[in-house]
């Protein structure tokens, strides 16, 4: 094979190659028929018709042999090039570099346009990159060439499922099962459609039946675990996902999904103390906040409940507040954040306050929330409407959060952008930036009066030696153009 990918037929000198044409005539062990053929050209009367025909046929046989031999080498070289291209395409798809996979497929198909594997790899690359119309167009072309190939039809149903065309996808899967009742992939496809439509009981029952047939199928364990998690059955979801990882330890998707879902498993009890201190550049006394928190898991792993005691010192005066917070599982893939707090003195804290917020997971990694917060300060009650939108991408979780206070005080609108980088399901670093009144950390009415406020903060949240909880945070804030606030927060806890 040459350096440019073309077949290398010979390494002999050019002159020797040129003389090779004469070997068709003289280069065989029995040259006499060829000699007779040449002599007959110049002395035709010397030879009979039968002799001439035999000599001509012999030369033709030699020519055809050489032509077929070279064609075979060239076809083998093309096949070798196609196989090398397929390996590169498969590797690009594994690395999720779909644009490169598509480019390699298109280049390889110039040499082997009818190659089934190359065409199917191109279809996969289009589908995985979200170019579903192009993928379905390739599917139609492949179905005409290979009408009995069930792999093509199964992949068509999968693409239609991704497009949420569930009825057409179901029709295809059911049609396959009518001709082949034991088709495992079609049964998985129907179970996935049921799960994506929120029919968790039907999907879970289907996956359990599949595991009876093949208990070592990692994909079914993974899909069952994911569906159990969506349905709120966290304990068994963890076991199924662990089984999938054990069966295929190199599967990064299974590992990352297990790590993300483990974040939903709270420890039974945690007690922690929190301390925050904030200093200013205008000479005022530092703000000091202290909290004691007892967190307990709700029975049957349905969330957690917290009992919180807070106190703050501002302008030389202390104020105290007590409250209850809850993070319950509400329905499949949804949970809430609720609290109610009260202060008897209400020197800095509101007399009463409450917060209602609903979170909903959608798709494979998206999360949204909407909520309402009310703070009844003695001098001026305040309402805040809020929400968020976030996404999990591998070990990262990023979300946008907004707050709107309709009362004409301070900044009506606040927002933050937050990023977490997880190292384990419970340990992560975080960074954030925000603008506005920073309503989510309001303690006193003065906190709502800031205008043109910007802030940066970051830190870590980690469980050390499994039972010790540490959270650190540094915050820098500038408000009204000149006031600087520097805050430090630490929380230490013990969990069982």
C-alpha positions in Angstrom: 0.0 0.0 0.0 1.4 3.4 -0.9 1.8 6.3 1.4 -1.2 8.0 -0.2 -3.5 5.0 0.3 -3.2 3.8 -3.3 -2.2 0.1 -4.0 1.5 -0.4 -4.6 1.8 -3.0 -7.4 5.6 -3.1 -7.8 8.7 -1.6 -6.5 10.8 -2.4 -9.6 12.6 0.3 -11.7 10.6 2.1 -14.3 12.5 0.6 -17.3 11.9 -2.9 -15.9 8.2 -2.1 -15.5 8.0 -0.9 -19.1 9.5 -4.1 -20.4 6.9 -6.0 -18.5 4.5 -5.6 -21.5 6.7 -7.9 -23.6 6.4 -10.6 -21.0 2.8 -11.1 -22.0 4.4 -12.6 -25.1 7.8 -13.8 -24.0 7.7 -14.0 -20.2 6.1 -17.4 -19.8 7.6 -20.9 -19.7 6.3 -22.0 -23.0 6.8 -19.1 -25.5 6.1 -21.1 -28.7 2.4 -20.1 -29.2 3.3 -16.5 -28.9 6.2 -16.8 -31.3 3.9 -18.6 -33.8 1.4 -15.7 -33.3 4.0 -13.1 -34.3 5.4 -15.1 -37.2 1.9 -15.6 -38.5 1.5 -11.8 -38.8 4.5 -11.6 -41.2 4.2 -15.0 -42.8 0.5 -15.9 -42.8 0.8 -18.6 -45.4 3.0 -20.7 -43.1 0.2 -21.4 -40.5 -3.3 -22.9 -40.6 -6.4 -21.2 -39.1 -6.5 -23.6 -36.1 -2.9 -22.8 -35.1 -3.6 -19.0 -35.3 -6.7 -19.3 -33.2 -4.9 -21.3 -30.5 -2.1 -18.8 -30.3 -4.5 -15.9 -30.1 -6.5 -17.5 -27.3 -3.4 -18.2 -25.3 -2.4 -14.5 -25.4 -5.9 -13.4 -24.5 -5.9 -15.8 -21.5 -2.6 -14.3 -20.3 -4.0 -10.7 -20.6 -7.2 -11.5 -18.8 -5.3 -13.2 -16.0 -3.2 -10.1 -15.4 -6.2 -7.8 -15.6 -8.2 -9.8 -13.1 -5.3 -10.1 -10.8 -4.8 -6.3 -10.7 -8.5 -5.7 -10.3 -8.5 -8.0 -7.3 -5.6 -6.2 -5.7 -7.4 -2.8 -6.2 -10.7 -4.1 -4.8 -8.8 -5.5 -1.8 -7.1 -2.2 -1.2 -10.5 -0.4 -1.4 -11.9 -2.8 1.1 -9.0 -2.2 3.4 -9.4 1.5 3.2 -13.1 1.2 4.0 -12.4 -0.9 7.1 -9.9 1.6 8.4 -12.4 4.4 7.9 -15.1 2.4 9.8 -12.8 2.1 12.8 -12.1 5.9 12.8 -15.9 6.6 12.5 -16.8 4.3 15.3 -14.2 5.9 17.5 -15.5 9.4 16.6 -19.0 8.4 17.5 -17.8 7.0 20.9 -16.1 10.3 21.6 -19.4 12.1 20.6 -17.5 14.0 17.8 -20.4 13.6 15.4 -19.3 16.2 12.9 -16.0 14.4 12.4 -17.9 11.1 12.1 -20.1 12.5 9.4 -17.2 13.9 7.5 -15.3 10.6 7.6 -18.5 8.7 6.5 -19.1 11.0 3.5 -15.4 10.7 2.4 -15.4 6.9 2.7 -18.7 6.6 0.8 -17.1 8.2 -2.2 -15.0 5.0 -2.5 -17.7 2.5 -1.4 -21.1 4.2 -1.9 -23.1 0.9 -1.5 -21.3 -0.2 1.7 -24.0 -1.0 4.3 -22.0 -0.4 7.4 -20.7 3.0 6.2 -24.3 4.1 5.4 -25.6 2.9 8.7 -22.8 4.6 10.6 -23.6 7.9 8.8 -27.3 7.4 9.8 -26.3 7.0 13.4 -24.0 10.0 13.4 -26.8 12.2 11.9 -29.3 10.9 14.6 -27.0 11.2 17.6 -26.1 14.8 16.5 -29.8 15.7 16.4 -30.1 15.9 12.6 -33.1 13.6 12.6 -34.5 14.6 9.1 -31.2 13.6 7.5 -31.1 10.4 9.5 -34.6 9.4 8.5 -33.8 10.2 4.9 -30.9 7.8 5.1 -33.1 5.2 6.7 -35.5 5.4 3.8 -32.7 4.8 1.3 -31.3 1.9 3.3 -34.8 0.3 3.6 -35.0 0.2 -0.2 -31.6 -1.5 -0.5 -32.1 -3.8 2.5 -35.9 -4.2 3.0 -35.5 -7.2 5.3 -32.9 -5.7 7.7 -34.6 -5.3 11.1 -31.6 -3.2 12.4 -32.6 -0.4 10.1 -36.3 -0.5 11.1 -35.4 -0.6 14.9 -33.2 2.4 14.5 -36.0 4.2 12.7 -38.3 3.6 15.6 -35.7 4.9 18.0 -35.3 8.1 16.1 -39.1 8.6 16.0 -39.1 8.1 19.8 -36.5 10.8 20.2 -38.6 13.1 18.1 -41.5 12.3 20.5 -43.5 10.7 17.6 -44.4 7.9 20.0 -47.4 6.6 18.1 -45.4 5.9 14.9 -42.5 4.4 16.9 -44.9 2.1 18.7 -46.4 0.9 15.5 -43.0 -0.1 14.2 -42.0 -1.9 17.4 -45.3 -3.8 17.4 -45.0 -4.7 13.8 -41.6 -6.2 14.5 -42.9 -8.2 17.4 -45.8 -9.6 15.3 -43.2 -11.3 13.0 -40.6 -11.8 15.7 -42.3 -12.1 19.2 -38.9 -12.5 21.0 -37.2 -9.4 19.6 -35.5 -7.9 22.6 -34.7 -4.5 21.2 -38.4 -3.9 20.2 -39.5 -4.8 23.7 -37.0 -2.3 25.2 -38.2 0.3 22.8 -41.8 -0.1 23.9 -40.8 0.1 27.6 -38.8 3.3 26.9 -41.8 5.0 25.2 -43.9 4.1 28.2 -41.4 5.6 30.6 -41.0 8.8 28.5 -44.8 9.3 28.5 -44.9 9.0 32.3 -46.4 5.5 32.4 -43.8 4.3 34.9 -45.7 1.2 36.2 -46.1 -0.2 32.7 -42.4 0.5 31.8 -41.1 -1.0 35.1 -43.2 -4.1 34.6 -41.8 -4.5 31.0 -38.2 -4.1 32.2 -38.7 -6.7 34.9 -40.0 -9.2 32.3 -36.9 -8.5 30.2 -34.6 -9.2 33.1 -36.3 -12.6 33.6 -35.1 -13.4 30.1 -31.6 -11.9 30.4 -30.7 -10.9 34.0 -27.2 -9.9 32.9 -28.2 -7.2 30.4 -26.7 -4.0 31.7 -28.8 -1.7 29.5 -32.1 -3.1 31.0 -30.8 -2.7 34.5 -29.8 0.9 33.7 -33.2 1.7 32.1 -35.1 0.1 34.9 -33.0 2.1 37.5 -33.6 5.3 35.7 -37.4 4.7 35.5 -37.5 3.7 39.2 -35.8 7.0 40.0 -38.3 9.0 38.0 -41.1 7.2 39.7 -39.7 8.1 43.2 -38.5 4.6 44.1 -35.0 5.8 45.0 -33.8 2.8 47.0 -34.3 0.2 44.2 -33.2 2.7 41.6 -29.9 2.9 43.2 -29.6 -0.9 43.3 -30.4 -1.3 39.6 -28.0 1.4 38.5 -25.3 -0.1 40.6 -25.9 -3.4 38.9 -25.6 -1.8 35.5 -22.2 -0.2 36.5 -21.0 -3.6 37.8 -21.9 -5.3 34.6 -20.3 -2.6 32.4 -17.8 -0.7 34.6 -16.3 1.2 31.6 -19.7 2.7 30.6 -19.4 6.4 31.5 -23.1 7.1 31.0 -24.1 4.5 33.6 -21.5 5.8 36.1 -22.5 9.4 35.7 -26.2 8.6 36.0 -25.6 6.7 39.2 -23.6 9.5 40.6 -26.3 12.1 39.8 -29.1 10.0 41.3 -27.1 9.3 44.4 -27.4 13.0 45.2 -31.1 12.3 46.0 -30.2 10.0 48.8 -30.1 11.9 52.1 -28.5 10.6 55.2 -30.9 9.7 58.0 -29.9 12.6 60.3 -27.5 15.5 60.1 -26.7 18.2 62.7 -24.7 21.2 61.7 -23.6 24.6 62.9 -23.3 27.6 60.5 -21.4 30.9 60.9 -21.4 33.9 58.6 -19.6 37.2 58.9 -19.8 40.2 56.6 -17.5 43.3 56.6 -18.0 46.7 54.9 -15.8 49.4 53.6 -17.8 52.3 55.1 -16.7 51.6 58.7 -19.9 50.1 60.1 -19.8 47.1 62.4 -19.6 43.6 60.8 -22.8 41.6 60.4 -22.7 38.3 62.2 -25.1 35.4 61.6 -25.3 32.0 63.4 -27.5 29.0 62.7 -28.1 25.6 64.1 -29.7 23.0 61.7 -31.1 19.5 62.4 -31.9 17.7 59.1 -33.8 14.4 59.0 -34.8 12.1 56.1 -38.6 11.8 55.6 -39.7 8.1 55.9 -39.5 5.9 52.8 -36.9 8.2 51.3 -39.5 10.8 50.3 -37.2 13.8 50.9 -35.9 15.6 54.0 -37.1 18.0 56.7 -35.0 20.6 58.5 -35.5 22.4 61.9 -33.6 25.7 61.8 -32.6 28.2 64.5 -31.0 31.5 63.3 -29.7 34.6 65.0 -28.2 37.8 63.6 -26.4 40.8 65.0 -26.7 44.1 63.1 -26.0 47.6 64.3 -25.3 46.2 67.8 -28.7 44.5 68.2 -29.4 40.7 68.1 -32.5 39.1 66.6 -33.6 35.5 66.5 -35.7 33.3 64.3 -37.0 29.7 64.2 -38.3 27.8 61.2 -39.1 24.5 59.5 -38.0 23.7 56.0 -38.9 20.7 53.8 -37.8 19.1 50.5 -40.4 16.5 49.8 -40.8 14.2 46.8 -44.2 15.2 45.3 -44.7 13.0 42.2 -42.4 11.3 39.7 -39.4 13.5 39.0 -40.8 16.4 41.0 -40.0 17.8 44.5 -40.8 20.9 46.5 -38.9 23.4 48.7 -41.1 24.8 51.4 -40.4 26.7 54.6 -42.1 28.7 57.3 -40.1 30.9 59.7 -41.0 33.4 62.5 -39.4 35.9 64.8 -40.9 37.1 68.1 -38.9 40.4 68.1 -38.7 41.0 64.4 -35.9 43.6 64.8 -34.1 42.5 61.6 -35.9 39.3 60.5 -39.5 39.5 59.2 -42.2 38.7 61.7 -43.2 35.7 59.6 -42.0 34.4 56.3 -42.8 31.5 54.0 -41.5 30.0 50.7 -43.3 27.7 48.3 -41.4 26.4 45.3 -41.9 23.4 42.9 -39.0 21.7 41.0 -39.6 19.5 37.9 -37.1 17.3 36.1 -37.8 17.1 32.3 -36.0 15.2 29.6 -32.8 13.5 30.6 -31.0 16.3 32.5 -33.1 19.5 32.6 -34.7 21.0 35.7 -37.1 23.9 36.2 -38.7 25.6 39.1 -41.3 28.2 40.0 -42.0 29.7 43.4 -43.3 32.4 45.7 -41.8 33.9 48.8 -43.5 36.2 51.3 -41.7 38.2 54.0 -43.9 40.1 56.5 -41.7 42.8 57.8 -43.5 45.0 60.4 -42.9 48.1 58.4 -43.3 46.8 54.9 -44.4 43.3 53.8 -42.6 42.0 50.6 -43.6 39.4 48.0 -41.0 37.8 45.7 -41.7 35.6 42.7 -38.9 33.4 41.7 -37.8 30.5 39.5 -34.8 28.6 38.0 -33.7 26.6 35.0 -30.8 24.2 35.1 -29.1 21.3 33.3 -26.8 18.5 34.2 -23.9 17.9 31.7 -21.6 15.1 32.8 -20.1 16.2 36.2 -21.4 19.8 35.8 -24.6 21.3 36.9 -25.4 24.9 35.8 -28.5 26.9 36.5 -30.0 30.4 36.1 -32.1 31.8 39.0 -34.3 34.9 39.0 -36.3 36.9 41.6 -38.9 39.6 41.1 -40.2 41.8 43.9 -43.2 43.9 42.7 -43.0 46.3 45.6 -41.2 49.6 44.7 -38.2 49.1 47.0 -34.6 48.7 45.9 -34.1 46.5 42.9 -37.2 44.8 41.6 -35.4 42.2 39.6 -32.4 40.0 40.7 -30.7 37.1 38.9 -27.8 34.7 39.3 -25.8 32.3 37.2 -24.5 29.3 39.1 -22.1 26.5 38.2 -21.2 23.4 40.1 -18.5 20.9 39.4 -19.1 17.5 41.1 -16.3 15.2 42.1 -18.5 12.7 43.8 -22.3 12.8 44.2 -21.9 14.7 47.5 -18.8 16.8 46.9 -18.6 19.7 44.6 -17.1 23.2 43.9 -19.3 26.1 43.0 -19.0 29.5 41.4 -21.7 32.1 40.8 -22.4 35.7 39.6 -25.5 37.8 40.2 -27.0 41.2 40.0 -29.9 42.9 41.9 -31.0 43.0 45.5 -29.8 39.4 46.2 -33.3 38.6 47.5 -32.5 34.9 48.1 -30.3 35.9 51.1 -32.5 38.6 52.5 -32.5 38.9 56.3 -33.5 42.4 56.9 -35.5 45.0 55.0 -32.3 46.9 54.3 -31.0 43.9 52.2 -33.8 44.7 49.7 -32.9 48.4 49.3 -29.7 47.8 47.2 -29.7 49.2 43.7 -27.2 48.3 40.9 -25.8 45.5 43.1 -23.4 42.9 41.7 -21.8 40.0 43.5 -19.4 37.0 43.0 -19.2 34.0 45.3 -17.7 30.6 45.3 -16.7 27.7 47.6 -17.0 24.0 48.2 -19.5 21.6 49.7 -18.1 18.2 50.8 -18.6 15.2 53.0 -15.3 14.2 54.6 -14.8 10.6 55.9 -18.5 10.0 54.9 -20.0 11.5 58.2 -18.4 15.0 58.4 -19.9 17.8 56.4 -18.0 20.9 55.5 -19.2 23.9 53.5 -17.1 27.0 52.8 -18.1 30.2 50.9 -16.6 33.5 50.1 -18.7 36.4 48.8 -17.8 39.8 47.3 -20.5 42.3 46.7 -20.7 45.9 45.4 -23.8 47.9 45.7 -24.9 51.4 44.8 -21.6 52.0 43.1 -19.4 52.4 46.1 -20.3 50.1 49.0 -18.2 47.0 49.3 -19.2 43.9 51.2 -17.0 40.9 51.9 -18.6 37.8 53.4 -17.3 34.5 54.8 -19.4 31.5 55.5 -18.6 28.1 57.1 -20.8 25.2 58.1 -19.6 22.1 60.0 -21.9 19.1 60.4 -22.1 15.5 61.4 -24.3 13.0 59.6 -25.5 9.5 60.3 
